Amino acid sequence: MNTPATATAEAQRLLFGRPACDYLATCHESGVLTRTPDGDFCAGDAPDPLTRTARYFVEYAQPRLLTSPTGPGRLPAAAPPSAEVVLRSPADTRLPAPWQPLLTYLVRTGPAATAVPQGAGHTTTAEDDGISPATAADEPLVQRWMELAISDASVHQTGTRALDGAVREQAGLILGQPGRLSLIARADGRPIGHATLDQEAHDDITGVRFLELIDILVDPEHDVRAVTARLTQAAIERADRLGLPLVGHVVHQQAAPEHGPRIIASLTARGWQPLWVYWRHPAKDAR
């Protein structure tokens, strides 16, 4: 059974980022490992599930490749001309334009109390019915909330609207995962927000299992900041009970590049640490 000490140790493994002992061997056996003078990387074709555009996904690149003067350029060079490149890098990696960040993943490492936004100003009221797991009656609303989150993220990241059918499909895949748990905040008996978690998330590179906070959304008619704080705290408590690190992500907005770093700085001040970043490089044919 996992314990808080286990969760802390696993969080450190995530932060260290060293591949599990069999990861590179598996990449080699699968034919996705490329060796270069600058360092090795594991990559393959993986179309964007939301827009169906061609993508070359670099799941892992050795840090020395990303810091080499010529290393980052090897990744677009290896991709098909019409495919954009999506790269996962350590959180402290900085890449020049035209690379742009898409997502930053973070892990909670501080005490539970520090993860609740300061000054949330929430006090329990008569209409506050607390937080509980989603019921069957809540599922259609959770589906709509997930579709909204996925659609908004696609527009913020790339300026491209996701295909409607693809959004529904991705939301269905997320909600259909065996380890999925949606927590619902209610007021006067009515659902007003959710936190959807994956209790069986697993990092292929490090081999670490964690609890992933996939999405939080709160009805804007309510105190979004306060309800978000309560849902976040519920996710923290769930991770602590399971003895797993809690991992979440921040979406970088193409039209507001200062937004992502500001949110990350706020989370870092409350006991979270950046893990890795997904970057996007346009297709060679697009430049």
N, C-alpha and C positions, 0 to 999 in steps of 0.2 A: 504493500500500500504506500502510495506517495505521501510525503510529509512536506511541511513548509521548507525544511532544510533541503529536501530533494528538489523542490521548485526553484530555490535559490541557486543550487548547483546547476540545474538545467538552464536557467536563465543565463548563467555565466558561460555555459557551452554555446548558447546562441550568440552571445556577445562576442565570444572569441572567434566564432565563425569557421573553425577548422573542419574540413570535410570528414565525415565518418570514414572509418578505415576501408570500407568497401565501395565508397561512392565513385571514386575515379575509375576503379576497376569495372564497375557496372557501366559507366559511361563508355569506357573503351570497348567492352563487349557489345554495347548497343550501337557502336559506330558513330557516336556523337562527340568523341574526344578529339580535339585538334591540338597538336603540339607545335609551338613556334619558338624561335629564339628568345622572344620576350616572355614567354610563359604559356601555360596550357589553358584551354577553355573548353567547356562543354556546351554545345549549341545544336539546334536543328530547326527545321521549318515548323511553325506553329501559327496558323492563321488567327487573326484577332477574332475571338468568338462573338464580339458585339457588332463589328462592321464588316467582317469577312475579308478584310484586306490582308495581303500577304505579310507575314512577320517572320523574322529570324530571331528566335529566342535564345539568348545566352544565359543559361541558368547559373553557370558558374564560370568565373575567370580568376586565375591566380592574381593576388594583389600586385605582384611585381609586374604583371602584364599591364595592369591599369595605370601604374605609375611610370611605366617606361615611356620615353618620348614618342616611340613609334607603336607601342602596344595597342592603345585604344583604336587606332586606325585600322588595325588588322581585322576588327570585328565587322565593320561595314564592308570591308573588302571581301570578306568570306561569304557575305549574304548574297542571295540572288538580286539582280539589279532592281527588281520591282518590289522588293521586300524591305519594310522598315525593320530596324533592329531594336529589340527590347533587351536590356541588360540588367541583371541583378549585380549590385556592387556593395562592398562594405559601406557603412554609413558615412565614414570619413573621406570617401573618395569624391573628388571634384573633377568633373569633366567639362571641357570647353564646348561652346556652341559649335555645331548645331545640336549637340546633346541637350536634352531637357528632362528634368525629373518628372516622373509620373506619380509615384507613390513612395512614401517613406514608412517603413514598419518600425514599431517601437515595442519594447518589453517593459513591463512594470517591474521595477527593482526596489522601490521605496516602500515604506509602511503604508498600509491601506488608507490611513487617514489623509496622507499627503496626496492621494490620487483624486480626491474630491476637490473640484474647483473652489478656490478661496473666494469668500464673499458671495457664495451662491444665493444666500439670503432666503433659503427655503425653510419654512416652518410648516409642520403638518396641519392641514385644515380639515374641516368637516367633510369636504368633498374628496379628500385624498384617501383612496381605497388601497394604497400600497402597491406592491409589485408581486406578481405571481406568474407561473408558467402559462404560456398560451394554451387556450382550449381549442377544440375543433371549431367552435364558432368564431374564434379570432383569426383563423388561418387565412381566409380571403383578404382580410385587412393587412396582415403581415405580408402576404404576397404582393399587394399593391405598394406597400411601403418599400419592400425590397426592389421592386421594379423601378420606383422613383429614384432610389439611391443609385442603382446601376446606371440608369439613363443620365442622371445628373453628372455622375462621375465621368462618363464618356465625354460629355460636352466640355466639362471643366478641364480635363486632361489634354484633349487634342482638338477641341473645337468642332468635333464631328459627332453628329447625332447617331446613336446606335439604332440598329434595325429593330422595329417593334417586336417581331417574332423572336429575335435573338435575345432581347431583354427578358421576355417571358421565359424563354428557355433557360437562361442563366439563373434567373430567380428560382425557377423550379429545381434546378440542379443544387443550388445552395440549400434550399429548404428541404430537399429530399435526402440530404446527407444523414447517415445513421446517427451521428453524434450531434446533430443540430438541436439547439434549445433556444426558444424565443421567450424572453421575459417581457411581460406586459405591465406597463404602468396604467393605472385606472383612476378615474375621477367620477364620482357619482355613478359607479358601476359601468362606466363607458371606457373602452380602451383609448388612451391618449398618446401612447408612444411605445416603442419596443427597443429591446437590445437583443440582437440575434447572435448567438454564439455557436462555435464549432468545438465541441468538447473532445474531439478526436483528431484535431489538426496535427500535422506532422511535417517537419522540415526535411525534405529529401536530402539536402546537402549535409547537415550536421547530424541527422538522425534523431533530433529532439522532438518529443511530443509536447504540445502546449495547448492552452485554451485560447482560441482566437475570437476576439471581439470583432465580428464581421461588420455590423452596422448598428448605429443608434439613430433613431428618428423620433421626434416629438411633434405633436400637433402644434402649429404656431399660435393657436388660440390660447395656449396655456403657457406657463412659465418655463420656456424651453431650457434655460440655463439650469434651473433648479431640478427639473425632472430628469434632464440629462445627467446631472450629478448623481441623482439617486439610482438611475439605471447603471451608471458606471460603477458605483459602489456595490450594487448587486452582482455585477460581473466579477469584481474583485473578490467578493466573498465567495462566489462560486469557485473561482480559481484556487482560493486558499483551501476550500473544503476538499477539492480534488488533488491538492498538492502539485499543481501545474503552474508554469509561468503563464502570465496573461499577456497576450500580444494583440496589438491593434495597429491601425494604419491611418495616415493622413494623406488626403488627395491633394496633389499640387495643381493649382489652377493656371492654365496657360495665360488667361487674360489678366490675372492678378498674381504675378510671381512672388509677391511679398507675403501672400496669405499662408502658404505652407510653412515657411520658416517661422512665421509668427506663432502659429499653432504648435509647432514642434518645440519652440522655446518655452512656451507656456507649459506644455506637458513635461518637458525636462525638469522644469522648476518644481513639478509636483511628483517626482519620483519615477519618471519613465526615462528610458534610454533608447536612442535610435539604434536599430539593428542593421538594416540594409535598405537600399534605395533601388527602385526600378527606374531606369533611364530609357528614353526613346531617342532614336536617331532616324531621321527621314531616309526613305529609300534613295538609292543613288539616282534612279530615274526621275525622282521628284525634285532634285536640286538643279 
